[in-house]
Amino acid sequence: MHHLLNADLHSHSTLSDGTLEPEALARRAADNGVELWALTDHDELGGQARAAAAAQAAGIAWLGGVEISVTFAGETVHVVGLGVDAADAALQAGLARTREGRLQRAREMAEGLAKVGLKGAYEGALAYVHNPDLVARTHFARWLVDTGVCRDNGEVFRRYLVEGKPGYVPHRWAGLGETVRWIRGAGGVAVIAHPGRYKFTPTEEYALFSEFKAHGGEGVEVLTGSHGTADVTKYTQMAKEFDLAASRGSDFHGPGESRIDLGDLPDLPGGLQPVWERLQHRIRQPAPTA
């Protein structure tokens, strides 16, 4: 049964806001029993060649991946692209524009924090960043925790980094349609990431799924680190209603930070088409052992 495959198709390395290098992620995935793995750094393809080589060395199958920030109904939504060609020029150009927006947003976040006495936040966040173009709220959160301003990431976001708080800065990301086109143009399948996290009304959520499908989107994460039992039930039904393939990914960022470790999600519910069935031609299999 295909849905029993231990696939983890959502994880992050130091190339975006994870704490492990791609090679360490591949080893961890293999050690945890993952059979098919994708590295999906935020708006960044720079780790894909390393991830592919590391997966080969670890003896696990691999899919190219990326997680792209999208603006929909005034909110930030994430769309995972699976099976993408990292050399695709249009995808690379679109992601470069998105990263430029991230840098400006980070400077504005630091300015907001400085106004409430937290000076040096931009430089502090950069100390946690492998790629300065991808400085994100996660990096500010790590700085605020490590400097003793907050106890944990939850307190950081409640006090400083959500709407209405000093360090919150909205950002205008790419549109849903153009993002799906980038992914499809690069040979991949577009997947709505962790839909249970978005604060949409039922009408807005239905519009998201409807437009996503109309633009050529093909999948939704049913199982992911931030989904509880009710979310799994809900998005199983949404996948069936919109004829979307189901994806499975921990959204792993690092030991001690993530709710679910690589490979530790339950099986996909029955009656769904696993997204990897649509990507068989894009999966890079490990070399056979001697």
N, C-alpha and C positions, 0 to 999 in steps of 0.2 A: 504494500500500500504506500503510495507516494507520500501521503501526508504524514507518515511516520518518520520521514527523513529529518535528521537533526540539522536543520538549516538555520543559520543566524545571519540575517541579511540587513543588519543595521548596527554599525559600531563606529567608533571614532578614535583616531590616533592623535599624536602630538601635532600632526599637520593641520588640525583644526582645534578642537577643545578637549581632546582626550589626554590622558596622562601617560600612555604607553606608545612606544614606537610601533610602526606597522609589523615589524618582525616579532615583537613581543606579543602583540595581539594574535598573530597567526599561531604562535606556539601555545598561547593560552586557549585559543579556540580548539586546537587539536587535542590538547590535554583534557579538555572538558567534553570531548566526544562530538564536537561539531564536524559534520561531514561536508557541508557546503557553506562557505563564508563569504561575506562581502564587507569591504571597508567603505563606509559612506561618510567621508568627512564633509563638513559644512562648506559648500560653495568652493570646493577645492579638489583637484584631481592629482595633486603632486605626489601622493603616496601610493598611487595605483600600481606602478611598476614594481615597487618594493613589496607591496602586498601580494602581488601575483607570484613573485619569486619566493616569498616566505611561505605562502600556502603550498607551493610545489615542494619546497623543502620539508614542510611539516606533514605532507601526505594528505592534504585535504583539497577538495574541489573549490574553485574560486569563481566569483562573478565580479566584474567591474561595477563600481557604484559611486554615488554622490548624493548628498542631501542638499536640496536647494531651497532657499528662503523665498517665500512668495507672499505678496499682499493680496488678501481677499476679504472683502466686506470690512475694510479698515483694520483687519487683524493680520498677524503673521502666521502663515501656514507653512509647513514643511512638506516638500514632495521629494521622495526618494527616487532616483533613477537607477535601475538595475540593468546590468548587461550593457552599459554604455561604453563606447569607444573613447578612451581618454585623449586620443589624438584628434578628435573631431573639432574642426576650427570654429564652427558656430557655437558649440557648447563651451569651448574654452573662452571665447570672446564674451559670451553672456555671463559666465562666472567671474571674469575679470571685472566687469562693470559692477557686479554685485559686491565684490570684495572692496572696491573703491568706496562704495556706500558704507560698508562696515567701518572703515577707518574714520570717516568723518563722524559717524554716529558715536564711536568710542571717545573721540575728543569732546563731543558735546556732553556725553555722560560724565566725563571727568570734570568738566566745568560745573555741572550741576552738583556734584559731590563736593567740590571745592567751596561752593556757596554755603554749605552747612558745616564747614570746617575740616572736611576730609581732603586735604591737599596732597598732591602727588599721586593721585589715583591712576592717571594714565600711565605714568612711568611704572607704578607698582604693578598694574595689570600686565604691562609688556614683559615683565620679568617672568611671567608664567606662559609666555607665548613662543611657540616655535616659529610661527609664521606671522609677523606683525600685521600683515594684511587681513588676518582673520581674528583679530582681538575681539572678544565677545563678552557678554555679561558673565559667563562662567569664569573668565579670567579675573574680572573685577571682584567676583564673589570670593575666589580663592585668596586674593590679596586682603580683602576685608576680614576674612576669617583668620588668616595667618598673622595679621597685625593686631588681632585681639579686639577689633571693633565689633565683631559679631561672633556668636558661638558656632554657628553652622550656616550652610548655604540657605536653609529655609529662612533663618532670621534675616540674612542679607536681602533676600528678595522681598520679604514682607516690609522691611524698613526702608529700602533704598532703590530697588530696581524694578518695581512694578508701577503701573500707571498711577500717577498722582504722587509719587515719591521722588526725592531729589535727583536720583541717578537715572530715572527713566527717560528714554528718548525714543519716540516712535521712528520707524524707518520705512521708507517706501521701497519695497523690494520689487522684483520682477513680477509681471502679471502671470496668472495661472495658465493662460493659453500659450504664451511664449515659452514658459518653462516646460510645459508638456511637449511643445514642438522641438525644443532643444534636445530633450531626452530621446524622443522618437527619431529625430534626425541623426542622432549618434548611435542608432541601432538598439536603443534600450526600451524598457517598459517603465512607465511612470506609475508611482504608488503613493497614495496619500499616507503620510507618516502619522503615527499615534493620534488618530482623530479624536480620541477621548480627552485630549488635553485642551482642545480649543473651546473657548467660552462663547460659542454661537447659540443663538436661539434655534429651536427646531426648524424654523423656516430657513434661516441662514445656512444651517448644516445641510439641509436638503438641496439648497441652491448650490452649495459647494460640490456635492456629489454629482448633481445633474450637470453642472458646467464642466467639471473634471472629465466626466464620461463623454460629453459632447466634444471636448477638445482632443479626445483620443487617449485619455487616461485609462489604465487597464487593471490597476490593483489597489488594495487597501491593506494596511497593517491591522490584522485582527489580533495577533499576539505581539505584545511589546511590553517593555519594562514598566510603563506607567498605566497599563490597563488592568483593571480589576475584573472580577467575574462578570459583573453587569455589563462592562464595556465589551468584553469578548462576546457575550450573547448579542448585544446590540449590533456590533459591527459584523458579526456573522450574518445577521439578517440583512444588513445594508449591502454586504457583498453579494448576497443572493439577489436582492431586489435590483441592484444596478449591474448585475452580471460582471462583477469584478473578481479577479483572482485574489486569493488571500496570501498575505505575506506574514513572515514571522521573523522578528529581530529584537534583540535585547535592548538596543540603544545604549550599549555599554560604553562608558567613558573612562572608567578606571576603577581599580580596587578601592573599596571604601566609599566610592561616590555613587555607584549605580545600584539600583534596587535589585536588578537581576544580573547574574554573571553570564558571560558568553556560554551559550549552549544549555542554559538551565530553564528555558521556557517549556511549558507542556506542549503536547502535540496539537496541531491545528484541529478544530472541530471537524466532524465528518460532514460530507455533503458540499465541501468547498473545493475549488480547483486551486492547488498550490501555485503560486506565481512562477516557481521555477519550472513548471511544466511548459510555460510559454517561452522559456529561455534556454532550452536544452542546447541549442546551437551556439549559445554565447558562454556556456559554462566551460571553464578550463579545468580539465581533469588532471589529477596528479599522475606523475609517471608511475608505471607499474613497478612494484618492488621485485627485485631479483629473486 
